[in-house]
Amino acid sequence: MSATTSTPRRFQQGLNSLLQSRVAEVLGYPHGVDRYLEVFNPLWSVKEVRAKVENVQHLTADSVTLTLKPNSNWQGFVPGQFVQLTVSINGKLHTRCYSPANSLHREDGTIELTAKAHADGFVSRYLRDCVRVGDVVTLSQAGGEFALPEQRPERVLLISGGSGITPVMSMLRTLCDEGFKGEITFLHYANRAQDMIYAEEVADIAARFGNVTLLRAFADEQEGGELSGLFSSEHLFNSVPDFAQATTFLCGPPPMMAAVEKVWEEQGITDQLHKEQFTLATAAVDDSESAEGEVRFVRSEAQVTNDGKTLLEQAEAAGLNPQSGCRMGICYSCTCKKTAGKVRDLRTGVISSGDEEDIQLCVSVPVGTVALDI
């Protein structure tokens, strides 16, 4: 490293140390150093990862793809991992999880996030309709165990459905950039051809790389995919006969994922299946007619009648604003202490004990009266 390049870096390191010092903390009280830094530049922060929107694209009618340039606090990601993106909407912060879709080897330092705007997706619709180039958003560091292993597999099968294409798209792009020589099969499910995100790029990759096989499955056989209909074991046995020898990465809607998991269980190869789920599967929960008891928020001295919804939704209905992120039990942002009562985990249906314990608000519904340290 030359003296020319090392001097600015040493200055930046020294400045960061100063801004994180106890002296800076005292001088910045009560708002904190970041609140003063953002007056000069909204990207400046002592610890937060903030990112400027460099580009906005709409690859399909119901999606948005954001190219983001993060500040120097960003530590990178492993293909497949997710980040928590936070935006301010009407003065209130909202956080959701999205997977970077870009290659690990992207040279411009930007990351790419794609969100599909669902009818009930408050944040995703805001990203699609309102975010503009130049806006600044906040990111978490990347996390999650769904990730391309450092020791690349010899044979790779990528299975995705809908917006679940984003993490496996990052894996595909990364492997192609690395000159990966093993066989890659990309199996994607969508309702219609026009709903497939990254459709043109995936087709181009399959045409340019002889080791990449693209299999598109659309609900209507007239759509022109290599396959048609929903996922089935026949798709695998007929189109990917060596799937049992592949390391498989799966992301998509819960019904599709459950069907895939069943095949791997029947074949006794579950250790070769890696999965990420960004939609909470439907589970049997108390509805408004059968729910009983109350939800008591001890520190806030608030209380509501249990309506059978998740504890996060009931807290928000009570006018509280507990920290939350993914709303599907992935990021653990909404973890809080239950001081009394029992809850049911939406993912498993398991009912907790009545003891004091940490729970995730977004995937827990009260069974009778519950008290929370909120």
Protein Blocks (a to p, Z undefined) as FASTA:
>chain_A
ZZklmmmmmmmmmmmmmmmpmklmmmmpcnbjklmmmmmomkbcfklccdddfbdcdfbf
kbccddddddfkbgbjaehiacdddddeehiacddddddfbdfklcnlpacddddddfkl
mklmmmmmmpcghiacdddddedjbdcdfbacfbdcdddehjllmmmmmmmmmmmmnopa
bdcddddddfblklpghklmmmmmmmmmmkbccddddfblknopabecjddfklmmmmmm
mlmmpccdddddfklmmmmmmmmmmnopmmmpccddfbdcddddddfklpgcjdddfklo
pacddehiafklmmmmnopacddfkonopnommgccdfbdcdddfknopacdfbdcdddf
klcccehjadddZZ
